[in-house]
């Protein structure tokens, strides 16, 4: 009987917490996840950041900046050049990979619950497995660790193919996961407003 009551109480608390989370906006959920403590609120206090990463009050439609941002990323290479047996070989590439990107830029919390990010310069690391060799898909033809740099949507990938034992360089794009899942966006360092919030700017609140 005691265990049944404990189970029922646990389910009740879980359902209450889930409902409370559903009642808040995506931006509020994001800020709680990233350690922001709302003024006059105990929500998020378990994640309090003693380094004061966030300003005391955040506002909608205000540009904020951090020293650096990070996000998981999926590489989308177009072609690559490999140095194999003393020769350069150029080939189209289809691969599956995963990595992490860091970038400089700023972001805005919009009143429609969207986060607008304006990135400038990217760099990061990825690992990928090439699935194509002369348009054959029957085996993995390359396993590469890469560094990359980029401006805008395009990136230059430079790495080493551990299967072919060769250096490689390639051009491609990336799918940074914060563009699909805003919670993947991680400000690194202290967040500050680029300029003083306008008088009409609304503070971000839990309600």
Residue pairs with C-beta under 8 A, 6 or more apart in sequence:
21 29
24 32
24 206
25 113
26 113
26 182
27 109
27 113
27 115
27 204
28 38
28 204
28 206
29 183
30 115
30 182
30 183
30 185
31 38
31 44
31 54
31 58
31 204
32 43
32 44
32 47
33 47
33 183
34 53
34 54
34 186
34 187
35 44
35 47
35 48
35 49
35 53
35 54
36 44
36 53
36 54
36 58
37 43
37 44
37 45
37 47
37 48
37 49
37 54
38 44
38 204
38 205
38 206
39 56
39 57
41 206
43 206
51 190
52 190
53 187
53 189
53 190
53 191
54 190
54 191
55 191
55 192
55 193
57 203
57 204
58 64
58 109
58 203
58 204
59 109
59 193
59 197
59 201
59 202
59 203
59 204
60 109
60 110
60 111
60 201
60 202
60 203
60 204
61 108
61 109
61 110
61 111
61 198
61 201
61 202
62 108
62 109
62 193
62 197
62 198
62 201
63 106
63 107
63 108
63 193
63 194
63 195
64 106
64 107
64 108
64 109
64 191
64 192
64 193
64 194
65 105
65 106
65 191
65 192
65 193
65 194
66 187
66 188
66 189
66 190
66 191
66 192
67 188
67 189
67 190
68 102
68 103
68 104
68 187
68 188
68 189
69 102
69 103
69 104
69 105
69 107
69 117
69 119
69 185
69 186
69 187
69 188
70 100
70 101
70 102
70 103
70 185
70 186
70 188
71 100
71 101
71 103
71 176
71 177
71 178
71 184
71 185
71 186
72 98
72 99
72 100
72 101
72 176
72 177
72 184
73 98
73 99
73 100
73 101
73 124
73 126
73 174
73 175
73 176
73 177
74 97
74 98
74 99
74 174
74 175
74 177
75 95
75 97
75 98
75 99
75 126
75 128
75 146
75 148
75 155
75 157
75 172
75 173
75 174
76 172
76 173
76 174
76 175
77 93
77 95
77 128
77 157
77 170
77 171
77 172
78 92
78 93
78 170
78 171
78 172
78 173
79 90
79 91
79 92
79 93
79 170
79 171
79 172
80 90
80 91
80 93
80 157
80 168
80 169
80 170
81 88
81 89
81 90
81 168
81 169
81 170
82 88
82 89
82 91
82 142
82 161
82 164
82 166
82 167
82 168
83 89
83 166
83 167
83 168
84 164
84 166
91 132
91 133
91 134
92 132
92 135
93 130
93 132
93 142
93 170
94 130
94 131
94 132
94 137
95 128
95 129
95 130
95 131
95 132
95 142
95 144
96 128
96 129
96 131
97 126
97 127
97 128
97 129
97 144
98 126
98 127
98 128
99 124
99 125
99 126
99 127
99 128
99 146
99 148
100 124
100 125
100 126
101 122
101 123
101 124
101 148
101 174
101 176
102 122
102 123
102 124
102 188
103 119
103 120
103 121
103 122
103 123
104 119
104 120
104 121
105 117
105 118
105 119
105 120
106 117
106 118
106 194
107 115
107 116
107 117
107 118
107 185
107 187
108 115
108 116
108 118
109 115
109 204
110 116
111 202
114 182
115 182
115 185
117 178
117 179
117 185
119 176
120 151
121 149
121 150
121 151
122 148
122 149
122 150
122 151
122 155
122 174
123 147
123 148
123 149
123 150
124 147
124 148
125 145
125 146
125 147
125 148
126 145
126 146
126 148
126 157
126 159
127 143
127 144
127 145
127 146
128 143
128 144
128 146
129 140
129 142
129 143
129 144
130 140
130 141
130 142
130 143
130 144
130 161
131 137
131 140
131 141
132 141
133 139
133 141
133 142
140 163
141 163
141 164
142 161
142 163
142 164
142 168
143 161
143 162
143 163
144 159
144 160
144 161
144 162
144 168
145 159
145 160
145 162
146 157
146 158
146 159
146 168
146 170
147 157
147 158
147 159
148 155
148 156
148 157
148 158
148 174
149 155
149 156
150 156
150 174
153 173
153 174
154 171
154 172
154 173
155 171
155 172
155 173
155 174
156 169
156 170
156 171
157 168
157 169
157 170
157 171
157 172
158 167
158 168
158 169
158 170
159 167
159 168
159 169
160 166
160 167
160 168
161 167
161 168
176 184
177 184
178 184
178 185
